Amino acid sequence: MNNSTLPTKKILLFWYPLLLTWLMMAIEGPFIAAIIARLPDEKMQLAAFGVSFSFALVIEAPVIMLMSATIALAKKRGSFLSLRRFTHGMNATVVLINLIILIPPIFEGITMGLIGLNQELSDHVYLTTALLIPWSPAIGYRRFYQGLLIKYHQTRKVTFGTIFRLATMALTSTLLAKYSHLPGSAIGGAALSCGVLAEAFATRLLARVPRADILSLDDEDDSINMATIWAFYYPLALTSLIGLSVRPAMVFFLGQSKMAIETLAVLPVINALLFIFSAIGLSFQEVGVALMGEGLKYRKKLHRFTCQIASIVCLLYGLIVLTPLSGFWFETVSGLSDELSRFSNLPAQLLLVMPWLSVYLSFQRALMVNLKTTRFVSHASAIEVLGILISLTICVFGLDLIGAIGASIAMVIGRVAAVTYLRMRS
């Protein structure tokens, strides 16, 4: 195998706009958490936002892989139009799911009956979840067109769209915090929705040239029916659904754990920090899909590059959570009180290996997409969730650990199990 035809410089030039995009998206979490932490009722509002965002992640799961589907399946006019209809259908589905969840008896049954939240916290979660209704369909729409931009190697335009998203989110949250009487969690939900709607609009405009190009490629043999798309897509959607559903499942356990309110309050802040480094791995998945090459001829090159990047990311995360920089991050940047900052340290440290695993998992998923064996990706996600839930059960109910500590241990165990499974399959 000759790796010289895929130099590291080429990988970096293709990847860096996607990396910047994911890093900018990763800034959203710390920014929103910092806004909420500086508003009244810090613990309650951070906890409400964390629960609402967990629901939103599950609801968006069916559309999150539309980018990979566009890259892999959109060839010419016929397949592009079929995928666009498929995207509209998926977006309508997630809106319907969101509306059903917001039916008061169903919602209270989930938040108060199943999770065990009190009435006040449940009411805040309801308002924030309602404000996040536009979030999921807007993500599906923009990921469809982002896939088209990546397919045509116009990755820098993806970054421009994300800049528009962040600017809108920052402006919305700042204005609402200053001039409205909305609670902090609701401000966070409204800002996220406005930001991603702006990004979806900008991405559609930026994709007008590749859209015109692919529509001009008319070929009778390019037809693709919904059954074919679904057969390819459902394992990817199932992967997202399984992977993202672990957040609400964890909320159920953590809501009944030792120091539950503190745990639910700091978890969004810890996850926001972790996501900054995990985003590096997430941004690499589409790179692997696009650059793996015919017959996986660049597999070894990309594998070596992945391991190098994963090690660097893990080191950078460690420099924050294992040094006095952790106090600066949690107190000065995130706005947590001294009590919550100290409470966050150990759970964040226990997640040290997660950035490395996230980068490597993205490479493995890209490999499976190229092999058209996406069912193994779903299997790995199911194994990860199962590992998390079993570990959480032991940590929370068996060992009576503080919720945040049990959550960190469970997340690492689940991710190691998933990576190990895909490593065996590949």
Sequence and secondary structure as in RCSB ss.txt:
>XXXX:A:sequence
MNNSTLPTKKILLFWYPLLLTWLMMAIEGPFIAAIIARLPDEKMQLAAFGVSFSFALVIEAPVIMLMSATIALAK
KRGSFLSLRRFTHGMNATVVLINLIILIPPIFEGITMGLIGLNQELSDHVYLTTALLIPWSPAIGYRRFYQGLLI
KYHQTRKVTFGTIFRLATMALTSTLLAKYSHLPGSAIGGAALSCGVLAEAFATRLLARVPRADILSLDDEDDSIN
MATIWAFYYPLALTSLIGLSVRPAMVFFLGQSKMAIETLAVLPVINALLFIFSAIGLSFQEVGVALMGEGLKYRK
KLHRFTCQIASIVCLLYGLIVLTPLSGFWFETVSGLSDELSRFSNLPAQLLLVMPWLSVYLSFQRALMVNLKTTR
FVSHASAIEVLGILISLTICVFGLDLIGAIGASIAMVIGRVAAVTYLRMRS
>XXXX:A:secstr
  GGGS HHHHHHHHHHHHHHHHHHHHHHHHHHHHHHTSSSHHHHHHHHHHHHHHHHHHHGGGTTHHHHHHHH  
SHHHHHHHHHHHHHHHHHHHHHHHHHTSHHHHHIIIIIII   HHHHHHHHHHHHHTTTHHHHHHHHHHHHHHHH
HTT HHHHHHHHHHHHHHHHHHHHHHHHH    HHHHHHHHHHHHHHHHHHHHHHHTHHHHHHHHT   GGG   
HHHHHHHHHHHHHHHHHHHTHHHHHHHHHTTSBTHHHHHHHHHHHHHHHHHHHHHHHHHHHHHHHHS GGGTTHH
HHHHHHHHHHHHHHHHHHHHHTSTHHHIIIIIIT   HHHHHHHHHHHHHTTTHHHHHHHHHHHHHHHHHTT HH
HHHHHHHHHHHHHHHHHIIIIIIS  BHHHHHHHHHHHHHHHHHHHHHHH 
